[in-house]
Amino acid sequence: MSISAIIPVWNGRDLLARLLDTLDAQTCPATELLVVDNGSTDGAPDLARRRGARVIAMGRNAGFAPAVNRGIAESRGEWVAVLNSDVELAPDYLEALADTGAWFATGRILKAAAPHRIDAAFDALCRGATAWRVGNGREDGPAFASAQVIWSAPWTAALFRRELFQRVGVLEESFESYLEDVDFGLRCARLNLTGQYVPGAVAWHRGSAALGRWHPDTVRHIARNQLWLAARHYPRACLVRWIWPILVAQLLWGGLALRHGAGAAWVRGILQGIRNFRAARQTGTRSDPELLRGILAGHERLIRQFQSSTGYDLYWRLYFLFAGGGAK
């Protein structure tokens, strides 16, 4: 079995060094290492070359999606591991994911700064076009200890069969960074190509190391890309039927951005999303309305299940209260 490991990098030389150490220690090591450089200025590409990686220079900060796509195009392995440069892997991480035999797999990703807390398990999307990285910020515990069939994996530390990209395509580059993995997951769901959450595979993620969670550019990208998710994947019948949940979800998310001092960035993102909504619809892969309703109904059940068992965030309590069904 051959594995190509793809690491997009924008500075963070010391973080990259720690990831490479954990890749060297894998029980099922990568047979090819590609570091895709988004214009680093701190010596990260030189470090990668010294550690045996092939460095692909993008020449600028093109964003996560274009960098990963370039890596996929130039890689040769039967399997492709996509890894954020600020993640560290347990020694059996890649082996445990490959053993599932699924189309794609991800593990139990913990917060590097607080290893007793979950950073990410898998992604779920609501009708309102906002996604929850399931478990983010929660205490690690029994709720996250069971394997799960999933439709969408965070590309923080995930493994994919190469054939999956031939069937589904690669990441949508217009998203640049943020939610491009959810867009990919919806395309997998449309074709019934499922993945696996593997709690026994453990990694540690620093998270938002490049900009920060509430940096204006982060908020602008997320606000814009949430609207583009709806544009690319929601048939007209679903857009009409779900206009209220979409308004609720987006306004609640805007309230979160305002609370963190990023209200202006949220407005800019919403305006960009609206301005290019029609163009995003033209590039999308919209599902049959009944199929999409079934997919998102399943996602919302998962969100409620995990929120109920680990404690409701105010955002999701209010979303389910106002969008329908109530938060129980």
Secondary structure as the mmCIF struct_conf table of DSSP 4:
data_model
#
loop_
_struct_conf.conf_type_id
_struct_conf.id
_struct_conf.beg_label_comp_id
_struct_conf.beg_label_asym_id
_struct_conf.beg_label_seq_id
_struct_conf.end_label_comp_id
_struct_conf.end_label_asym_id
_struct_conf.end_label_seq_id
STRN STRN1 ILE A 3 VAL A 9
BEND BEND1 TRP A 10 ASN A 11
HELX_RH_AL_P HELX_RH_AL_P1 ARG A 13 ASP A 24
TURN_TY1_P TURN_TY1_P1 ALA A 25 ALA A 25
BEND BEND2 THR A 27 CYS A 28
BEND BEND3 THR A 31 THR A 31
STRN STRN2 GLU A 32 ASP A 37
BEND BEND4 ASN A 38 GLY A 39
BEND BEND5 ASP A 42 GLY A 43
HELX_RH_AL_P HELX_RH_AL_P2 ALA A 44 ARG A 50
TURN_TY1_P TURN_TY1_P2 ARG A 51 GLY A 52
HELX_LH_PP_P HELX_LH_PP_P1 ALA A 53 ALA A 53
STRN STRN3 ARG A 54 ALA A 57
BEND BEND6 GLY A 59 ARG A 60
HELX_RH_AL_P HELX_RH_AL_P3 PHE A 64 GLU A 74
BEND BEND7 GLU A 78 GLU A 78
STRN STRN4 TRP A 79 LEU A 83
TURN_TY1_P TURN_TY1_P3 SER A 85 ASP A 86
STRN STRN5 VAL A 87 LEU A 89
TURN_TY1_P TURN_TY1_P4 PRO A 91 ASP A 92
HELX_RH_AL_P HELX_RH_AL_P4 TYR A 93 ALA A 98
TURN_TY1_P TURN_TY1_P5 ASP A 99 THR A 100
BEND BEND8 TRP A 103 TRP A 103
STRN STRN6 PHE A 104 LYS A 111
TURN_TY1_P TURN_TY1_P6 ALA A 112 ALA A 113
STRN STRN7 ALA A 114 ALA A 120
BEND BEND9 ALA A 121 ALA A 121
STRN STRN8 ASP A 123 LEU A 125
TURN_TY1_P TURN_TY1_P7 ARG A 127 GLY A 128
BEND BEND10 ALA A 129 ALA A 129
STRN STRN9 ALA A 131 ARG A 133
TURN_TY1_P TURN_TY1_P8 VAL A 134 GLY A 137
HELX_LH_PP_P HELX_LH_PP_P2 ARG A 138 ARG A 138
STRN STRN10 GLU A 139 GLU A 139
HELX_LH_PP_P HELX_LH_PP_P3 ASP A 140 ASP A 140
BEND BEND11 GLY A 141 GLY A 141
HELX_RH_3T_P HELX_RH_3T_P1 PRO A 142 PHE A 144
BEND BEND12 ALA A 145 SER A 146
STRN STRN11 GLN A 148 ILE A 150
BEND BEND13 TRP A 151 TRP A 151
TURN_TY1_P TURN_TY1_P9 TRP A 155 THR A 156
STRN STRN12 ALA A 157 ARG A 161
HELX_RH_AL_P HELX_RH_AL_P5 ARG A 162 VAL A 168
HELX_RH_3T_P HELX_RH_3T_P2 GLU A 173 PHE A 175
BEND BEND14 SER A 177 LEU A 179
HELX_RH_AL_P HELX_RH_AL_P6 GLU A 180 ARG A 190
TURN_TY1_P TURN_TY1_P10 LEU A 191 ASN A 192
STRN STRN13 GLY A 195 HIS A 205
BEND BEND15 SER A 208 SER A 208
BEND BEND16 ALA A 210 LEU A 211
TURN_TY1_P TURN_TY1_P11 ARG A 213 TRP A 214
HELX_RH_AL_P HELX_RH_AL_P7 PRO A 216 HIS A 233
HELX_RH_AL_P HELX_RH_AL_P8 ARG A 236 ARG A 241
TURN_TY1_P TURN_TY1_P12 TRP A 242 TRP A 242
HELX_RH_AL_P HELX_RH_AL_P9 ILE A 243 ARG A 259
TURN_TY1_P TURN_TY1_P13 HIS A 260 GLY A 261
HELX_RH_AL_P HELX_RH_AL_P10 GLY A 263 ARG A 275
TURN_TY1_P TURN_TY1_P14 ASN A 276 ASN A 276
HELX_RH_AL_P HELX_RH_AL_P11 PHE A 277 GLN A 282
TURN_TY1_P TURN_TY1_P15 THR A 283 THR A 283
HELX_LH_PP_P HELX_LH_PP_P4 ARG A 286 ASP A 288
HELX_RH_AL_P HELX_RH_AL_P12 PRO A 289 THR A 310
HELX_RH_AL_P HELX_RH_AL_P13 LEU A 314 ALA A 323
BEND BEND17 GLY A 324 GLY A 325
#
